[in-house]
Amino acid sequence: MKPFANPARPRKAKARSQGEFYPYYAGFSSLFVADAIAWALQGCTGSVLDPWNGAGTTTTAAFRRDVVGIGFDLNPVMVVVAKANLLSPLDAGVISPLTDKLIEAARVFDGSGRKNSLELYFKPRAANTLQCIALAIWEYLVAEMRPICKSDEVNKISPLPAAFFVGLFNTVRSLIRQFNTSNPTWIKIPSTPQEKVSARSCVVLERFKQEMNRIGELCSNRQVFAHTSQSICMLGDARALSLADSSIDAIITSPPYCTRLDYARATLPELLVLETIGLARYSETRKLLMGSAITNKPATAVPNHRWGNACLGLLESVFNHPSKASKTYYYNQHFSYFDDLFDSIGEISRVTRPGGRVCIVAQDSYYKDVHNDLPAIIGEMAADRGLTPMGSHAYKKSNSIKLINTRSAGYGVQRFPVETAILFEKG
Ligand SMILES: C[S@@+](CC[C@H](N)C(=O)[O-])C[C@H]1O[C@@H](n2cnc3c(N)ncnc32)[C@H](O)[C@@H]1O
C-alpha cells in the first residue's frame, strides 16, 4: 500500500502568514487527510467522521472531496474554528461591510455591569470593547437571545459568524502577545492588575477590522466547490458519540496527546472570548477534555484487563517509577487517559458500518524513561473493540520534542517521537 502523505504539517504552514484563519499547533496536514479519505472510501463518496476534530482538517478535506464530513470536539473554541474553516469563498464579499456594521453595533453596546472574563488579561475598557464585539457577532449573526452558559449553543453558529469569532480570537491574541512563551500551547496570565493590557476602544476595533480584512482576503482566494455534500462540526464527546450504530462509512482522526498537553489551557484566551458572552466555561472545559491535567479518577483505580498488555505494562511502569508523584498524580493521569481512550475506541467501532475503514494517527512518547507506545496500545484496544488491523504507516518526527515531553530529558532516552497512522477495518 502506498504510504499517505506525512500527517505533520510543514512547520512553515503553521505560521499565520501562510494563510490560515487560525494558527493551530495540533492539526494534521490536509494532504495526509486527502490520502486517508481516498484509502478509507476507496474512491466512493460517503461519510467521514472525526470524533476529535480539532481545527477541522478532516471536515474541511471531506468537504473539498464532496464527502459528508462530521466533526466533534469537546472544546467549543475548536468547534468554532472548524466551522470557520468551512466558510465558502462566496461569502468573502460580505465580510468587510459586515465588519463595519458589527463595529458600529459594538460601539453602542454597553457590556458594563456584566461579568467579563476577559478582565483576566485586560483592563476594563479594553475588555468591555472586546465583549461588545462578541455580543454584536452573536446578536447580529447568530441569534437574538443571548446564550445562557450552555456551551452547546456553539452548535447554532454557522461558518460566517464563526469566521468573525475567529477574527476576534486573533485580535485578542495579538493584543496579549507579551504573555506568549516559547511553548505554543502555554500563555502566561498577568500576575498583577498593573500587567493587564490597556487599549483604547478605537485601537481594539481597528485591530479587529484589520484581522477581518485578512480573513476576508484569505477566504476570497479559496477555491469554489460546486458540491452538494456538507460538512458539519459540533460540540460532542468522543466517549459518547451522538450517532447511530453503523451509521458512518469511514473515520480519520487523531486522539489528544497523552502527555499532559492541556488543550483547554492552550486555548484560554479564546475560551474567555466565548465565556464573556456565556458560550463556554473555561473551568468546565478544562475538566472535561481528554488528556487534561485535571482528573477526578481515584489514584487507586484498577485498570481494565481489556485495555491490553501494552497499556497495562505502561501503567505498571508508571506506578512503580521511583520519581515523585508517579504513584499518585501521574498514574492517575495516565489511567484516566486510557480509560477515556478505550471508551472512545469503543464508540469509533460502534458507529462505523461493517466493512468501513478507520485511520487513527497517534504518536508515541515517554513518561520519564518509560516508553508510551500509544500506537501499539490503540492497536490492542481496537482489536478488543472489533476493529481488524490493515497495516500502518510510520513517520519520524524531529521537531516536536519540547512540545511533547520535556520531562524525559535527563533520562538518556531517544526522544524523537514517531507518528503512526494505524489502519483498521470494521469486522
Ligand atoms: C490532536 S487534536 C486533533 C487535531 C485534528 N486532527 C486537526 O487536524 O486539527 C485532539 C482534539 O481532541 C479534542 N478533545 C479532547 N477531549 C475530547 C473528547 N472527550 N471528545 C471530543 N474531543 C476531545 C481536543 O480539544 C483537541 O482539539
The ligand as a MOL file (V3000), in Angstrom:
LIG
                    3D

  0  0  0     0  0            999 V3000
M  V30 BEGIN CTAB
M  V30 COUNTS 27 29 0 0 0
M  V30 BEGIN ATOM
M  V30 1 C -4.8400 16.0380 18.3640 0
M  V30 2 S -6.1750 17.1580 18.4230 0 CHG=1
M  V30 3 C -6.9910 16.8290 16.8880 0
M  V30 4 C -6.4220 17.6290 15.7560 0
M  V30 5 C -7.1620 17.4870 14.4380 0
M  V30 6 N -6.8900 16.2170 13.8490 0
M  V30 7 C -6.7720 18.6240 13.4660 0
M  V30 8 O -6.2340 18.3460 12.3960 0
M  V30 9 O -6.9830 19.7820 13.7990 0 CHG=-1
M  V30 10 C -7.2520 16.4470 19.5840 0
M  V30 11 C -8.5570 17.2190 19.8340 0
M  V30 12 O -9.3680 16.4240 20.7080 0
M  V30 13 C -10.1880 17.3180 21.4610 0
M  V30 14 N -10.7550 16.5750 22.5960 0
M  V30 15 C -10.2260 16.2990 23.8140 0
M  V30 16 N -11.0570 15.5120 24.5160 0
M  V30 17 C -12.1490 15.2710 23.7410 0
M  V30 18 C -13.3380 14.4900 23.9010 0
M  V30 19 N -13.5730 13.7960 25.0170 0
M  V30 20 N -14.2250 14.4550 22.8780 0
M  V30 21 C -14.0070 15.1560 21.7330 0
M  V30 22 N -12.8910 15.9120 21.5350 0
M  V30 23 C -11.9790 15.9650 22.5200 0
M  V30 24 C -9.2460 18.4500 21.8120 0
M  V30 25 O -9.9930 19.6280 22.1040 0
M  V30 26 C -8.4160 18.5700 20.5170 0
M  V30 27 O -8.9730 19.5540 19.6720 0
M  V30 END ATOM
M  V30 BEGIN BOND
M  V30 1 1 1 2
M  V30 2 1 2 3
M  V30 3 1 2 10
M  V30 4 1 3 4
M  V30 5 1 4 5
M  V30 6 1 5 6
M  V30 7 1 5 7
M  V30 8 2 7 8
M  V30 9 1 7 9
M  V30 10 1 10 11
M  V30 11 1 11 12
M  V30 12 1 11 26
M  V30 13 1 12 13
M  V30 14 1 13 14
M  V30 15 1 13 24
M  V30 16 1 14 15
M  V30 17 1 14 23
M  V30 18 2 15 16
M  V30 19 1 16 17
M  V30 20 1 17 18
M  V30 21 2 17 23
M  V30 22 1 18 19
M  V30 23 2 18 20
M  V30 24 1 20 21
M  V30 25 2 21 22
M  V30 26 1 22 23
M  V30 27 1 24 25
M  V30 28 1 24 26
M  V30 29 1 26 27
M  V30 END BOND
M  V30 END CTAB
M  END
